[in-house]
């Protein structure tokens, strides 16, 4: 199980996410920026607006998942499934690229803080995982999930000059190539819930 210190670190990470999601720049759809993206991608402004609307929906769902995690963490619990889903939502949002439009001038600072929190959590969890750790272990699932979101955070951070490649190397994360897919991690995150059922079936 995760320690209370780890859960507290996770709560701090969630608060940082919400700080930047709750106060987006109201002018994120400025004509000049839209025209630049429309020209680069070869799409119409209507298509771009639809994609930005989809981003806003993803952000809304992301915040809802964070709120669920925060509520559980406040009583010393962590719902791993919500954690996995929220990190993959973050990855999807970052990989889309439109988050730069949404955060605008705050993008660099947001990525710095989110990456810092994720790196700290990753290092803490990494100490609790060994080659013998079973895949269904909560720490293993969290660690593999963080590899996915950290890769996207680092790529996004380099894109907006939130940090340099030298600073990325200084994170000293080692190999953060994910070993498990999103589908597998979602399955693993639900195993504890179904373990009693499996045991009853085996005994019948």
N, C-alpha and C positions, 0 to 999 in steps of 0.2 A: 504493500500500500504506500501511497505518497505520504510524506511527512507533513505536519502542519506548516512547517517552513516552506515547503514546496508549494502547498496550496496558497499560502500568503503571497509567494512570488507570482503565482498564476493570477491571483486577484489583482495585483499591481499591474500586470500585463493587460488585463481586461480593462482596468480603469484608463490606461493609456489609449487603448483602442477606442473606447467610448468618447474620450476627450476629443479625438479627431473626427469621429463619425458624427457626433452630435452637433458640431459647429463647423459645417462645411462653408466654403466661400460661396456666398449667394450669387456671385458673378461668374460661376464656373462655365457658363455657356457663352462667353463673349464671342462676338462675331469674328474677330481676327483669328482667335484660336481655332474656332470651328472651321473657318475657311482654310486654314493651314492643314488641318487633319483631313478635310474633305479632298483637298488637292493631293495630299500624299497617298491617301488610300484609294482614291478614285471612286468614292461613293458620294451619294447625294447628301445634302444637309438633313433631309428627312430621315434617311437611313441612319445617319450619325446620331440624330436626336433619339431615335428608337433605341440605339445601342446604349446611349447614356441613360435612358429611362430604365433599361434592363440592369444597368450597373446600380442605379438607385434602389431597385428591387432587391438585388443581391446584398447591398449594404444593409437594407432593412432586415432581411432574413439573418444576416450575419450578426447584427446587433441583438436580435431576439435570442440567438443561440448564446451569445456572450452573457446576456441577462440570466439565462437559465443556469449557465456555469457559475456565474457570480452568486446566485441565490443558493445553489448547492454548496459552493465553497464556503459561504458564510456560516454554514452549520457543520463544516469539517468534512464535506463529502465532495467527490469529484465524479461527475458522470462522464466517463471516458468517451462515449459515443458523441456527446455534444462537443467535446474537445476536438475529436477527430474531424467532425463535420465543419466546425468553425474554422479550423486551420486550412481545410481544403477550400472553403469559401474565400478565405483570405488569399490563398494561392491563385484562385480563379480571378479574383478582383485585380490582383497585381499583374497577372499575366495578360489580362485584357489591355492594360495600359491607360485606361480612361481615368484611373484614380488621380492621375496628375491634374486632369481638368477639375476634378472634384475638390482636391485639397489646395491646388494652385500654389501660392507662396509658402504654404505650410508643409508642402510635400516633403521637402528635404528633412525638416525637423521631425515630422511624423515617422518617416522611415528610420531615422536615427534612433528614436525612442523605441519603436516597435522591434527593431533588430536587436537593440541592446537588451531588451526584456527577454526576447526569444533566445538569445545567446546564453544569457544567465540561466534560464530555465533548462536549456539543453545540457549545459555543463553539469548542472546539479543532478539531473536525471541520469546522465551518462555514467556517473559514479556508482549508480545503483544497478547498472546492467552489465552482465558478463556474458561470455559465450554460452554459459550454462543456463542463462535466464530463459525460461519457457516463453514462447511467442504470445501466449495468452496473458502474460504478466502485464499489469497496468503500466509499469515503467517502460517495458519494451515497446508497447503500443504508442505511448506518448513520445518516446524518443524517435521512433520511425516516422511518426506524424510530423514532428518538428523538422526533420530533415527536408521534407517536402516544402514546408512554408519558409524555412530558412533559405533554401536555394532561391525562392522567388523574392524574398526580402533583400537578399544580397544583390541579385541581379537588378532589382529596382533601385537599390541604393547607389549602385555604380552608375546607373543611368542618369540619376539626378545629382550626382556628385555629393551624396550624403557622406560617403567615405571613399577612400582610395583602395586600390587593390592591395597595397601594402598594409593598410588598416584591416582589411579583410583577413589577410594572412595572420595578422596579430591576434585575431579572434581565437586562433589555435583550436579550431574545431575538429581537425583531422578530416577523415573521409566522411562527408555527409551525403553520399550517394544513397538514396533510399533503397532498401532491400525488399520493401513490401509496397504493393499498390494500394490505392485508395479503397478499392473493393475489399481487399484482404484485411486492411486495418479496420474498416467498419465491421467486418465479420468478427475479427478478434476482439473488438471493443464490446461486443454483445455476448461473448462466450460465458462470462461469469453469471450473467442473468439466466442463461439456459443450463448451466451446470447441474442444478438440482433436478431439472427435468431429465437430462441425460442419465443421471445416476438412478433415478426412479425407473427409467426404461430398461437400464442394464440389469436392475435387480428383479424386474418382472418376468 
